[in-house]
Amino acid sequence: MAVVSLVLVLPLLLEEFAGVGGSEFLVPIAITAPALCVAIFSPLAGWMSDRLGRKNLLLFAFIVYAAIGVLPYFLSYIRHIIASRILLGVDEATIMTLATALIGDYFDGERRERWVAIQVGVASISA
């Protein structure tokens, strides 16, 4: 969802950072970095949830997501924005992994299948 909404402002971002060396490369990286981090860090998030517990880690991830999600609004350097987007992607990996793991923990059989279907459906519709 975030990538889709940011693609619409890609020309504006390219214009804003046109004076920065390598902006043609850096701006698209800022947009796609969270998705890449979800793919890379989801296994680590699963491992951490097994070690630290799911609910407390999920609550922490939600708080971090709120803080990091608004951070680019206050940043003016593209490299700082990319760093915040990478942190956001790591946090998204944690939230997505833990939500799925909790569904597996709390539900069995058809109820689990139903909740996984709801999770996938909501993700598809919101995107």
N, C-alpha and C positions, 0 to 999 in steps of 0.2 A: 504494500500500500504506500509506503513512504517513497519508494522509487517512482511509482506512478505519479504521485503528486509533485515530486521534485522535477520530473522530466519537463513538466510544463514551464518551470522557471529556469530551465537550463540556459536558454539564450540570455536571460537577465544575469545569471551568475557568471557566464562567460564574459559578458560586457563589464560587469562589476570588477572582475579580477583580470581584465585584459592586460593590465600593466605588470602583472606578476609573471615572471619567467616560468614557462611550462604550464600555464593556466589551461591550455587545451587538453592537457593530460590530468592535471590536478582536480579540476572541477568535476569531470565525470567520476574520478576516484572518490570524491566526497559523496557523490550520490550513490555509488554502488558498494562502498566499503561495508555498510552494515550487513548487506546480504551475504557478502563473502565471509564476514566474521561469524554469522549464524552457521554457515556450512562448516567452518573450521572449528569453532569453539563449542558446538553442541555436545560432542562427546565429553569434553572437559566438564561442562555443566552437569552432565549426568553423573560423572564420577564424583564431582563435588557434592551433589545432592545425596549420593549414597554415604558420603563421609560426614556431612554437616547436618543433614536433615532437610527435608523438602520445604516444609511450611515456613520456617524462619528464613531460609535462603530466598524463597519466593517473595516474602514480604520485603526483605532487604532489596531484592532486585526491582520491585515496583517503586520503591523510594528512590533508588539510584536512577531508574528510567525517567522518573519525573524531573529530577535535577538535570540529568545529562540531556534530556530531550529538548529543553529550552536553552541550553548553553550556547548553541550556535547563534542565537539571536543577539547575544552580547559580545560575540567574537568578531574581529575584523580581519584577521589573517587566515588565509586559506589553509595553511598547514595546521593551525589550531583547530579550525573547523573539521578538518579531516581526522585529527586525533580524537575530537569529541564524537565524531560519527563512528569511529572504530570502537570506542568505549560503548557507544549505544548498541552497536552490533553484538558485542560480547554480552551485554545485558539482555538483548533480545534473545540470544541463544539460550541464556539461562531461563528466561521466562517461558519460552516455547517448550523447552525440554522439561521443565518442572511441571508445567500444566499438563502435558501429556503423561508424565510419570504419575502424577497425582490421580489422573483418571484411571490409570492402571492399578494404582493402590486401592482406590476406594470402590471400584466397581468390578463386577465379574460378568461373564457371559454376555447376554443380550443387552444388559444395561451399559456395560462397557462399550459395546459396539455402537449403541445409540449415542453415547456421549462423545465418542471419537467422531462419529458422523456429524454431530452438531458442531464440534470444534472445526472440522474441515469445512463444513457448510458455511459457518460464520466467517471463517478466514476467506473463503472464496467470494462470498457476497460482499464483504467489506473491501476486498481488493478491487 
